[in-house]
Amino acid sequence: MATASAHHTARTQADEAADEAARTAAYEVVFDAAVAADERIEPRDWMPDAYRSTLVRQIAQHAHSEIIGMQPEANWITRAPSLRRKAILMAKVQDEAGHGLYLYSAAETLGVSRDELLDKLHSGRQKYSSIFNYPTLTWADVGAIGWLVDGAAITNQVPLCRCSYGPYARAMIRVCKEESFHQRQGYELLLALSQGTPEQHAMAQDAVDRWWWPSLMMFGPPDDESSHSAQSMAWKIKRHSNDELRQRFVDICVPQAESLGLTLPDPDLVWNEERGHHDFGAIDWTEFWEVLKGNGPCNDQRITQRRRAHEEGAWVREAAAAYADKHTNRAVGSTSTTGETGATRA
């Protein structure tokens, strides 16, 4: 009897596994068809576990980059040379905080909590963009970040407005609109410096010299060394490869640099008539990987400041949670009272 029961249990489990595999296969057909048709995948839709985990990784890294990216420029708010520049910079840093909130909210629709993501950031288990581990040495760096770093971000992020995952795509629409302001203010700041005194022009050129190569690294490693790019493109999370976006960015920046009266620090930068694009020099990927490993100029400073800000803001989060609970309980109590009154009248 025991043997027969065991066989029956085994057959039942095998049948259930076969049914589950058949359901998964059917769901995958629907998912693949939706992606192929450029339809949006929404939070309640079925999606492969790998698709979900890829989105969590990418959106989290993007969100982390936004809030870490507040630091390099926030250091210059109190030292901005005029009230106008101060107001512009404050607005920009505030925007970056908002971008982080949009993106953490998008990640939460995938079933991961914001606390979990922040814990992974603070413990080093999740990364942020390598570009934010470089110091802002002069006021001109604020302009170089706006023109180059935010310009690279726009090049990378505009295609994400057509990402296959709905919440991420919709968040990117507003992010890109605000990033265009950031890029423009950086360009305008560098233009003012470039057309100023010889010392100001030299300051602008020095900033561009230091930020150019790290900006090219922002698009990620070459396509043949990227472990995620091909699959992300197949799922239409990304629409273009790292190298395609990097080339597009270079082609955009060359005429802009000429308009600024500044030069890009690459002796190999030249127009290739046959390709219809600019050729550019080799990127030092050793530096890129070292920065990602935590050996950049400001890695320790950035993450230490982020942890401290999170700890010092604990009372704000607790107060907000208490306020929300208070109003939730009040609403529940009001509903309950209304129901009792209605029952009495009936």
Sequence and secondary structure as in RCSB ss.txt:
>XXXX:A:sequence
MATASAHHTARTQADEAADEAARTAAYEVVFDAAVAADERIEPRDWMPDAYRSTLVRQIAQHAHSEIIGMQPEAN
WITRAPSLRRKAILMAKVQDEAGHGLYLYSAAETLGVSRDELLDKLHSGRQKYSSIFNYPTLTWADVGAIGWLVD
GAAITNQVPLCRCSYGPYARAMIRVCKEESFHQRQGYELLLALSQGTPEQHAMAQDAVDRWWWPSLMMFGPPDDE
SSHSAQSMAWKIKRHSNDELRQRFVDICVPQAESLGLTLPDPDLVWNEERGHHDFGAIDWTEFWEVLKGNGPCND
QRITQRRRAHEEGAWVREAAAAYADKHTNRAVGSTSTTGETGATRA
>XXXX:A:secstr
 HHHHHHHHHHHHHHHHHHHHHHHHHHHHHHHHHHHTT  B TTS   HHHHHHHHHHHHHHHHHHHHTHHHHHT
TGGG SSHHHHHHHHHHHHHHHHHHHHHHHHHHTTT  HHHHHHHHHHTSS   GGGGS   STHHHHHIIIIIH
HHHHHHHGGGGG SBHHHHHHHHHHHHHHHHHHHHHHHHHHHHHTS HHHHHHHHHHHHHHHHHHHHTT S GGG
 SSHHHHHHTTS SS HHHHHHHHHHHHHHHHHHHT   S TT EEETTTTEEE     HHHHHHIIIIISTTHH
HHHHHHHHHHHHTHHHHHHHHHHHHHHHHHHHHHHHHHHHHHHHH 
